[in-house]
Amino acid sequence: MAEIEKNIYFNELFDLYQELLSPHQREIVYLYYGLNLSLGEIAEEKNISRNGVYDALKKGEEALVNFEEKLHLFQKRNEREKKILSLKDKLSPENFNLVQETLKEE
């Protein structure tokens, strides 16, 4: 996976599952992927070792992937978005907007 794709993927997983991470993991993952800080910058900010940041980041990434493997929320959202887009050509703009709003409520 390319670096930019990895960043997008983990940002998406973080949006879905951040509340399931420990507070420490949540903060480290957010600083790294959300604010694009380096391991060294995070270590300095949090006053911990760079290795401590790395370990927390890897555990956070692993947890996010495990949550997705079990819950499939990211996969389901992508499938729903594909279905919505496939309807766009088949429906009038008014009906398409109605379907889109209905599916977002699920």
C-alpha positions in Angstrom: 0.0 0.0 0.0 1.4 3.4 -1.0 2.1 5.8 1.9 -0.7 8.2 0.9 -3.2 5.4 0.6 -2.1 4.1 4.0 -2.6 7.5 5.5 -6.1 7.8 4.0 -7.0 4.3 5.1 -5.9 4.9 8.7 -7.6 8.2 8.9 -10.9 6.6 7.7 -10.5 3.8 10.3 -9.7 6.3 13.0 -12.9 8.2 12.2 -14.9 5.1 12.6 -13.2 3.4 15.6 -11.3 6.1 17.5 -13.6 5.7 20.6 -12.5 2.1 20.9 -8.8 2.9 21.2 -7.2 3.7 24.5 -6.8 7.4 25.2 -3.0 7.2 24.7 -3.4 5.3 21.4 -6.1 7.6 20.2 -3.9 10.7 20.8 -0.8 9.2 19.2 -2.7 8.0 16.1 -4.4 11.4 15.8 -1.1 13.3 16.1 0.5 11.0 13.5 -2.2 10.5 10.9 -4.5 13.5 11.7 -1.9 16.2 12.2 0.8 14.5 10.2 3.4 14.9 12.9 6.6 12.8 12.8 7.4 10.3 15.5 10.1 12.6 16.8 7.7 15.6 16.9 5.2 13.5 18.8 7.9 12.2 21.2 8.9 15.8 22.0 5.3 17.0 22.4 4.4 14.1 24.7 7.7 14.0 26.5 8.2 10.3 25.8 10.7 8.3 23.8 10.4 8.0 20.0 10.3 4.2 20.5 7.3 4.7 22.9 5.5 6.7 20.2 6.3 4.0 17.6 5.0 1.2 19.9 1.8 3.1 20.7 1.2 3.9 17.0 1.7 0.3 15.9 -0.6 -1.0 18.6 -3.2 1.7 17.6 -2.9 0.7 13.9 -3.2 -3.0 14.8 -6.3 -2.3 16.9 -7.9 -0.3 14.1 -7.3 -3.1 11.6 -8.7 -5.6 14.1 -11.8 -3.6 14.6 -12.4 -3.4 10.9 -11.8 -7.1 10.4 -14.5 -7.8 13.0 -17.0 -5.0 12.4 -16.5 -4.2 8.6 -17.9 -0.6 9.0 -15.4 0.8 6.5 -16.2 -1.9 4.0 -19.9 -1.5 4.4 -19.7 2.3 4.1 -17.7 1.9 0.8 -20.2 -0.6 -0.5 -23.1 1.7 0.4 -21.4 4.7 -1.4 -20.9 2.6 -4.5 -24.5 1.7 -4.5 -25.5 5.3 -4.1 -23.4 6.3 -7.0 -24.8 3.5 -9.2 -28.3 4.9 -8.5 -27.3 8.4 -9.5 -27.6 7.7 -13.3 -30.9 5.9 -12.8 -32.8 8.3 -10.7 -34.0 11.9 -11.1 -32.0 14.4 -9.0 -34.8 14.7 -6.5 -35.2 10.9 -6.0 -31.4 10.4 -5.9 -31.1 13.0 -3.0 -34.0 11.3 -1.2 -32.3 7.9 -1.5 -28.9 9.3 -0.4 -30.4 10.9 2.7 -32.3 7.7 3.6 -29.1 5.6 3.3 -27.1 8.0 5.4 -29.5 7.6 8.2 -28.8 3.9 8.4 
